[in-house]
Amino acid sequence: MQYRPFGDTGEQISALGFGAMRLPMTPDGEHVDEQKAIPVIQRACELGVTYFDTAPYYCNHQSEMVLGKAVKPWRDKILLSTKCPIYDADGARYREHLETSLRRLDVQYVDFYHMWGLNWKKYQEFIVAPGGPLDEARRAREEGLIRHVSFSFHDTPQALMQLIDTGHFESMTVQYNLLDRANEQAIHHAHEKGLGVVIMGPVGGGRLAGFSPEIARMVAGGVKSNPEIALRFVLSHRGVSCAMSGMSTTQMVEENAATASRQEPLSEEERAQILAALDETKRLADLYCTACGYCLPCPHDVNIPKNLEYMNYYRVYGLKEYARQAYADLGVKNVEWIKGLNAKYCIQCGECEPKCPQHIPIMDQLEEVARVLGGVE
């Protein structure tokens, strides 16, 4: 396992981190299957992973408890991270959430305590208020209940830059992967400011699972799997301290640990080659749709940009299995962050096409989406 300085925290952190949000569950989906989950976590410990991240609501509120049991023999050799919900943010609630997590993890302190899903508005309105979470975080750190104040993030790159520049945080957990490079410059900035940087979703939230010949061709000599190139790409960013993966089997742990054990994930030449290929791929995808949203709202609630995005995954990135599954889920499963219906609900009314600044033949493309992603091609 390779280890990297974790910003200015004074810690060394494993290049691979363990995200305990996808632990094996029992067949009914109600409980973590501890007989399967604990060996997976402990195998990561054996292979040199030192950063373990959880949160109060992961795995039906059971992730913290199971993770605490699994890492107990390694507690003095690892870094534990968990998170504080900030939707009801004030100092008292911050302390209550922290004490609950400490009890579930069965530990005296956590190494990195994150303000969970922080954005600039919440920071301004709640976090820095007198007696609020930031004041309580400093108090908890003085008491030895937490060692470092951190945040996780799902906002704009501009807001991320602003949070970094506050100087109040020692590390951050953000998204970055082959399919989403929006935070690339902010990661550079955080590194320059001395923050440790953990990447969540290095495999694109499952989009990069499996194998795609189109993506494999981005690396000279090829790769065995999408996750391999995805991890190598993320770890080649000079500002990244750790790429965190939600692993549910020992095989996943062993494969990812092998990738994170390479002394040089990618050479400068290989990274430049991938960046050039990604830029060209993005250009090709934008020919079909830039996701500007001007075509919305659809009078029949078809999520036009998402349908065309999934088609891009299919034909441009070669992520065929993911594209078909995502299309099937659109408008069917209760996925709160993705609204609207898939392309089969388009009745060809034509209201969208005059609004498209690229003059895309949307009706024809939606018909293709329904045929390819909803059919057997």
N, C-alpha and C positions, 0 to 999 in steps of 0.2 A: 504494500500500500504506500502511495505517495502522500506526503504531508506538506502543508503549506502554512505560512504565517497567516493568522486570521486578523488582518488589519492591524490596528494598534492595541489589540486586547492583550497581547502577550501570550496568546494561545497558539499552539500548532494544531491544525485541524486536518482530518483525513480528506483526501480529494473526493471521496465518495461519502455521502451522508445517507442515513436511513430515515425515510419518512414513514412514520407509523400510522398512515391514514388508510392503508389498504391491507390490513392484516387479514389472514384467512378467517372466514366466518363459518358458523354452523350452517347446515343446509337450509334452515328456516330464515337465515339472514339476521337473526335477532342477537346472536352472541358471538364474541370472538372465540374461535376454536383454539384454546390455549395449547393443546397438545401439538398443534401444527404451528401456531404463531411463535411460541417461545423458542423452539429450535431454529426458526428462520432468523430471529433477532440475534440469538446467541452465535449463529454461524457468522453473522456480520461482525460481531465482536472478535471472533476467532481470526477473521481475515483482516483485522486491523482497522475496521471502521470505528471512528471515535465520536462522530456527531450523530445524535439521535433526536429526532424532532417529533413532537406530538401536539395535541390540542384537546381541550375539554370535550368537544363534541364528536371527535373522530370515532368511527366504529361503534355507533350507538352508545357513546359516552364511556366506552370501556378501554380505549387505547392507552390512556395514561396508566391505568392500573396494570394492564398486561405488560406494557413496556417496563414499568418499574420492577415488576417481578423478574423479567427476563434479564435485565442489566445489573441486578443487584450485586452479583459477584465481580462485576467490572466497574462499579460506581466510581472508584478513585482514578480510573484510567480513561474515562469517557467524558464527553460534554453533553449535558441534557438540555433540551430546549422545549419549552411549551409556550402557550399563548394566552393572552387575556382578552376576552371579548370586550369591545369598547362601545357597543351600541348603547349601553347604559352607563357611560363612563363618568365616574367621579372617584375620588380617592378611596372612599369606603368600599365601593364595589370592587375596585381594583384589588384592594387588600383581601376581600372576601374570595375573589376568584383565585388569587395567588395561594391562599391558605388551603383552598379546596384542592388545587392541583398538587401542592406539596403532600397533602394527605393521600391522594390517589396514587401518586408516584412512590409514596413511602420514602421520601428523602427529606433531608434537612434544608436543602437549598436547590435551586436550579441555576444552571450556568448562564443561560440566555433566556430571558423572559420577554416575549414579543407582545407589543401592542398589535392586535390581530386585525389585518385588513385596514390598516391606517390609510387615510387620505388627507389631503390638505385641509378640507373643510372641518373634518373631525379634529384635526390637530389644533386648528385655530379656535374652534368653539368649545372643545372639551379638555383636550390633553393638557394645555398650558394654563388652564384656569387655576387661580389660587386654591390650593388644597385638592387639586385634581390628580389625575393619574401620574403626571410627570413628577409632581412633588412626592407622591406616595412611592413611586418607583425609586426615587433617590433615598427615601427613608428606608425602604426595604433593602436596598443595596448596602446602606450603612449598617443595617442589622444583620447582614450576611444571609438574607433569605434569597436574594438573587445576586449574581456576580456581574452581569452585564445587561444594560437596557437596550432592547432591540425593537424592530418593527417588521411586520410583513406588509405587503403592498399590492394593491390592485387599482391603481389610478393612472393618470397620464404621466409620461416621462417628465414633463415640466414640473408636475407636482412632486415627483420623486426627487428631482434636483433641489427643490425647495426644502424638502424634509432633510435631505443630506446636509444642506447648508445651515440648518438650525444648530448643528453641533451637539445635539442632545442625545444622539444615539451612537452605539458602538458597533452594531452590525445590522444588516438588513437581509430579508429573504424576499426575492423578487423573481418574476418569470423571465426566462430567456431561453430560446431554443432555435433550431433551424427554421421553424415556421414563424417565429415571432421574435424579431430582433429590435423591437421598439425601445427597449431599455439599454441598448448597447452602450451609448455614450454616457448615460447616467451611471452605469457600472464602472466605467473608466473614472468618472468623477468621484464616486464613492471610494474607490481604491486610492485616489490621490488625497482624499480627505482622511484616510486612515480607518475607514469602516471595513469590517469583515463582510464579505459578500457570499451568501448562500443562494444558489439557484434552485427554485422549485420548478417542476415541470420540464426537466431537460429533454424528456422524450415527448414533449408536446401534449401532456395529459392523455397519453395513450394513442395519439394520432400517429406517432412514429413507431409503434410496435410492429413486429413482423419484418417484412423485407420488401424493399422497392428497388428495382434495377435502376430507375431514374436517379434515386438518391445515392445508391452505391457507386454510380459512375462519377460522382463528385470527388471521390478520393482515388488517387492513382493506386492501382493494385487492388482496388475494391475492398469491401468489408463483408463480414458474415451476416450482419443484421443492421437494421435501422437504429436500434438502441446503441449499438457500438459506435457508429459514426456520430450519433446525437450527443453522447457523453464526451467523445473525443473533441467534438466541436466546442461544446460549452466550456470544457476544461482548458481549451487552448486560449481562451480570453484571459489576458494578463490580470484583469481585475477580479476574476472569480477565485474564491477560496475553496468552494465546495459545491459539488453538484449533488443534489438530494433526490433520491429515487424512492418511490413507494413500492417496496418489494414484498411479494407475498409467498415466494417459494425460495428454497435454498439454491435452486438452479439460477434464478434471477440474481441472487446475491453473489454467487460465484462468478457468473459471467460479467456482471458490472464491476466486481472487485478486480477481476483480471484486467478490464479496460482501464480502471483508475490506478492500476499499478504500473502502467507504462510511464517511463521517466519523462517522455515528451509526447503528450497526447497527439499533437499535430505539429509538423514543422511550419515555419513561417510561410514557406512556399505552398504547402498543402492547405493551410488556412486561407491564403490568398486565392487559391484555386477554388475552394468551396465558396468563398464570398462572391467571387465572380460568377460562379454557377448559380448561386442563390439570387443574385441580382438579375441574371438573365431569366431565371425561372419566374421571378416576380414580374418581370416585364411581360412575359408570355401570359401569366395569370391575369394581369391588368388588361390585356386585350379583350378578355371575356367579361371582366367586371372588376371595378375598383372598390366596391362596397361603399359607395358614397351615400346610398340610401335615398337618393332623389326619387326613385321609382315608388317609394312607399308614401302613404299606406296603400296596400292593395285592398280593394273593396271586398275581396273574398278571403282576406287574411293569409294569403300566401307570403311566406317570408322569402322574397325574391333574392336578396343578397346572400342569404344562407344557402339556398338551393344552388346558386351559381358558385358559391365558395366550395361546397362539397364536390361539385363537378370539377372544379380546379384541382382539388386533392386527387381526384380520380385520374384525370387525363394529363395534368401537368406534373404532379409530384409522384404519380404512380401508387398512391395510397388507396388502393381500390377497396380493400376490405373495410377500412375505416369509413370511407366515403359512403359505401352502401349502408353500413350500420347507422351512421349519423343521419342519413336521409330517412331511413326507416323509423328512427326515433323522433324525428321532427314532427311536432304536433300530436304525437301519440303518447309518449312517456311524459311524466311530470318533471320536465327539466326547466326549472324556474328561469334560468338565465337565457334561454332560447325560446322566443315566442313565435307563434305563427305556424303555418301548415306547409307540408311539402308540395312539390310541383304537381302532383296528380290532381290537386284541387283547383288548378288554374282552368278557367273556362274560356280563355282566349278573348277576354273583353277588350283588351288593347289599351286600357287606361294608363298602363305603365310606360309604354314605349315613347310617347311624346315627351316624357319627363326625363329621359335618360340623356345626359350630356354627351355620352359616347355613341349615341344612336345604335345601341346594341339591339338586335332583333330578339327581344326578351321572350316573346311568345314562342318562337322557334326553339330558343335555348331551353326554356322550361319544358317544352315537349321532349327534347332530347334528354334532359335530366330525368324526367319521369320514366322514359323508356330504358335508359342505361342503368340508372341507380335503382330503379324500382322493378327492373326486369331481369333478364338473364344474360345480357351481353357481357 
